């Protein structure tokens, strides 16, 4: 699977890929730590003299028994490939699953 660079990722790509989950695999083959569902992409206004698109991803985890601390994680996606991104927990959903955020700025 192709490893994607964070600077090459766009808000449009994530919005188009929202129908498939983002998986966080462990180092062991075939073991899934967490499966994330993209809930929203929030775009931010551009900064003067900065040509990088600014946006945030809000994702819901599938488990209630763990919360992944703020750290760089390997995300694997059916159509987008693999990417290493910094993700932080921002709260719990009513069903006990964890809500996460990834910021591109």
C-alpha positions as CSV (number, residue, x, y, z in Angstrom):
1,X,0.0,0.0,0.0
2,X,1.3,3.5,-0.9
3,X,2.4,5.8,2.0
4,X,1.0,9.3,1.5
5,X,2.8,12.4,2.6
6,X,0.7,14.8,4.8
7,X,1.5,17.8,2.6
8,X,-0.1,16.0,-0.4
9,X,-3.5,15.3,1.3
10,X,-6.5,17.6,0.6
11,X,-9.8,18.3,2.3
12,X,-11.5,17.2,-1.0
13,X,-9.8,13.8,-0.9
14,X,-10.9,13.2,2.7
15,X,-14.5,14.2,1.9
16,X,-14.6,11.8,-1.1
17,X,-13.2,9.0,1.0
18,X,-15.6,9.3,3.9
19,X,-17.6,6.3,2.9
20,X,-14.8,3.9,3.9
21,X,-13.3,3.6,7.4
22,X,-9.8,4.6,8.4
23,X,-8.0,1.8,10.2
24,X,-5.2,1.9,12.7
25,X,-3.4,-1.4,12.5
26,X,-0.9,-2.6,15.1
27,X,2.6,-3.8,14.3
28,X,1.3,-7.3,14.2
29,X,-0.1,-8.4,10.8
30,X,-3.9,-8.5,10.7
31,X,-4.5,-6.9,14.1
32,X,-6.7,-3.8,14.1
33,X,-6.3,-1.4,17.0
34,X,-9.1,1.0,16.0
35,X,-11.5,1.7,13.1
36,X,-12.4,5.3,12.6
37,X,-15.3,6.9,10.7
38,X,-14.8,10.4,9.3
39,X,-17.7,12.5,10.5
40,X,-16.7,15.9,9.2
41,X,-14.1,18.0,7.4
42,X,-13.9,21.6,8.6
43,X,-12.1,24.0,6.3
44,X,-10.3,27.1,7.7
45,X,-9.5,30.4,6.0
46,X,-6.2,30.6,4.2
47,X,-3.4,32.5,5.8
48,X,-1.7,35.3,3.9
49,X,1.5,34.2,2.0
50,X,0.9,30.6,3.0
51,X,-0.2,28.3,0.2
52,X,-1.1,25.2,2.3
53,X,-4.8,24.3,2.6
54,X,-6.0,24.5,6.2
55,X,-8.6,22.0,7.5
56,X,-9.5,19.7,10.4
57,X,-10.8,16.1,10.3
58,X,-13.2,14.9,13.0
59,X,-13.3,11.2,13.3
60,X,-15.3,8.8,15.6
61,X,-13.6,5.7,17.0
62,X,-15.4,2.3,17.2
63,X,-14.3,1.2,20.6
64,X,-15.4,2.2,24.1
65,X,-12.6,0.4,25.9
66,X,-9.6,2.5,24.6
67,X,-8.7,6.1,23.8
68,X,-5.6,6.6,21.8
69,X,-3.5,9.4,23.3
70,X,-2.3,12.3,21.2
71,X,0.3,10.8,18.9
72,X,1.3,10.1,15.3
73,X,-0.7,7.2,14.1
74,X,-0.6,5.1,10.9
75,X,-3.9,5.3,9.2
76,X,-4.8,2.9,6.5
77,X,-7.6,3.6,4.0
78,X,-9.0,1.5,1.2
79,X,-8.8,4.3,-1.5
80,X,-6.4,6.8,0.0
81,X,-3.6,4.3,1.1
82,X,-1.5,4.8,4.2
83,X,-0.6,8.0,6.0
84,X,1.1,9.0,9.2
85,X,-0.8,11.8,10.9
86,X,-0.9,13.3,14.4
87,X,-4.2,12.6,16.0
88,X,-5.6,13.7,19.4
89,X,-8.7,12.6,21.3
90,X,-11.1,15.5,21.9
91,X,-13.9,13.8,23.8
92,X,-16.4,11.0,24.0
93,X,-19.5,10.5,22.0
94,X,-22.8,9.6,23.7
95,X,-22.3,5.9,23.0
96,X,-18.9,5.9,24.8
97,X,-16.7,5.9,21.6
98,X,-13.9,8.5,21.3
99,X,-14.0,11.5,19.0
100,X,-10.6,12.4,17.5
101,X,-9.2,15.4,15.6
102,X,-6.5,15.7,13.0
103,X,-5.4,19.2,12.0
104,X,-3.8,20.3,8.7
105,X,-2.4,23.8,9.0
